[in-house]
Amino acid sequence: MPKKILLVDDEPEILEICRDYLKASSYEVVTAKDGAQGLSLARREKPDLIVLDLMLPEMDGLDVCRTLRRESNVPIIMLTARVEETDKLIGLELGADDYMTKPFSPRELVARVKVVLRRTSGDSTAEVIRVGNVSLDRAHYEVQKGKRVITLTPTEFEIMATLMSQPGRIFSRSQLLTAVHGVAFESYERAIDSHIRNLRHKLEPDELIFTVHGVGYKFEA
């Protein structure tokens, strides 16, 4: 069964070309032209991934992302015409898994969609990683702290899996980006900080992810 992608953008040309490229890559595509319609379709259609524009009528992309993250961990790729880094980081802090700046290549969008969906597909042969009272199960895409299940976005899960794979090892932002995206994008390195902040908040009250200033991050129980 093909994966279902929800495209939310108020520019008809972008919706049309992205829909055509995604359909050509064998995805089922649903489109919405404003934030309120996008949120409604996300709830009704249960897409496997959402491509969400930041600037939308009725309800902007940040509000849509914020609302969805209270209800679902569906992967989200945000689109933005803004160049300010703070706008991108806010989206990532709200739980977006990736972002792209307009104008962009529709081929790159398809590639990003494939990467994010691959991260969420799971691996039945993967072992469970345990560090202290935290366990990460790739087969079931689940993280537990004690008896509490920690709800993570796909990107947060991959960062956790990388850090937990070698407790005490210091991973640079570039290394974490490579683990998540398959390649390190220099302009994305600040995004790792946003995901780390989200992870720390979800793992509270214990301090498990440590900053090594000027180097990167490590996980220790």
N, C-alpha and C positions, 0 to 999 in steps of 0.2 A: 504494500500500500504506500503511495507516495506521501512524503512529508507535506504538511500543510503550512503555508507561510501567509501571515497577515501583513499586508503593506498598508501603512497609514501615512498619507501625505496629501496636502491640499493642492499640490501642483499636478494637474492631469497628465502632463508630458512625462513627469518622473514616474507616476503610477503606471503609465502605459509601457514605457520602455523597460522598467524593472520587472513588471509582470511578464512581459514577453521573454526576457532573458531567463527568468526563474522557471517559467513553463518549459522553455527549451531545454532546461536542465532537469526536467521530469518532476518538478514540484507542483503541487496543487496551490493555487494562489487565490486569496480573498483580499479585496481592497476596501479601504475606507478613506473618505476625504476630509474628515475632521476628527477631533479627539473623542468627542462623545460617541460618534458612530464606531470609532475604533475600539473603544472600551466595551461597547455593547457586543460587537462582533467577537472580540476576544473571549468574552464570557460565553457566547452562544456556540461559536465554532471550535473552541478549544484548539487553537493552532499549535504547531510544534515549535514555531519561532515567530517573533513579531519584529518587523522593521518599522521603526517609529520615528517620525519627524519631530524635532523639538518645537518648532513654531507652527502651531495649529489653531484654527478657529474653534470656537465653542469651549474647548478644553485643551490646554497646551500639553506638549509631550511629557513634560516633567510631572504634571499632575496625573496623567494617564499612567506613567511608569510608577509613581508613588502608590496609586490605587491598586494597580496590578500586583505590586510586590506584597501588599497586604493579603492578597488572595491566591497568588500563584507564583511558582518559580519558572514560568515559561521564559526561555531565553529571549533577550531583547537586544537588538542592535539599534542604536539611536543615530539619526541623521540630523546634522545641524549645518546651517549656512553661516552661523556665527563663528568668528575666529577666536573669541576670547576663551582661553583655556579653562577659566572658572566654570563656564557653562558646560563644558564637556565633563569636568570633574564632578559637578553637581549631579549630572545624569548617572555617572558611574557610582557615586556614593548612594544614590537611590536604588541601585541594583541592576543597572544596565550592564550587559556583558561585553559590549563593544560599542564603538562609535565611528562614524565616518563623516567627514566634512565635505559639504557640497562646494563645487561640483565634483562628482566622483564617477569612476568608470563602472558601468553596470556589471562588467565582468569581475571587477574587484568585489562588488557586493555579493555576487554569486559565490565567489571564493570564500568570503567571510562567513556567509551563511553555512557553507559546507563545513568550515572549521568549527563553528560553534555547535552545529548539530552533531558533528563527530564527537565532540567532547561530552555530549549528553547521551550518546548511544549506549554507553555502558560496555563492560567487558566481562563476560561470564567466566573468564579464566583468571581474572585478577584476584589476588589474595587480599585478605583483610589486613590493614596496617593498624597496629595498636601502639600507642605511646602514652604511658601513664593510664589515666582513666578515659582517654579519647581513642575511639576506633573509627576507621574509615573503610567502608566496604564499597569497592568499585563496582562489583557485580550488581548491587542493589542501589548504587548511587546514594549512599547514606552515611552520615556522620553522626556518631553518638558521643556524648560527654556524660559518663556515668550511665544513668538510665534515660537521660534526656536526649531526644533526637534534635540535632541542630539543623535547621533548614538553611541551605546554602544555594546561591545561584550557581550555574555551571562554571563560571569563571572562578568564583570563590572556592568551589570544590577542587578545581585543578590546582589552585595555589596551595590549598591545604594538603593535597595529595603529594605535591612536590616537596613541601617543607617537612611533612611527616615521614617521607621516604628515607630521609637521612637526618634523624634528630641531632641537633647540635651543630649541624653544618650550616654555614652562612651562605645564603643564596643572594646574589646581586639582583637588582631589579631587572637587568637584562636577561639573566638566567630564568627568572620567573616568567618574564614575557615570552621567552622562547618555549617554555614548558606549556604555556597557555595557548599561544597563537601559532606555535611552530616556527616562528621567526621573531626576532626582537625588533620592534619599531622604536627608534630613539625617542620620537615625540610622544610615545605612549608610556614612558617610564614613570611619569608622575601618576598615571592611572593606577599603578600598583599600590601606591600609598593609600589611595581611596579604598581599594579592596581590602587592604590590610586593616584599615580602621574599621570597616564593616565586620571583618572576621573577629577582631578583638572585642567588639561590642557583643557579638553573638556568643562568644566564648566566656564572657564575664560570669562570675567574678574573678576567675583565675587568670593570671597573666601567663600566657603560653607562647605567644609570638613576640620575640624580642628584636628591637632595633639595634643593629651594630652600626653606629654612625659613620658615614662615609663609605660603607661597604654594602650593607643590605639587611636581610632578615634571617632569623633562625627560629626553629620550633623546639621548645624544651618543656617537658612535663615538670 
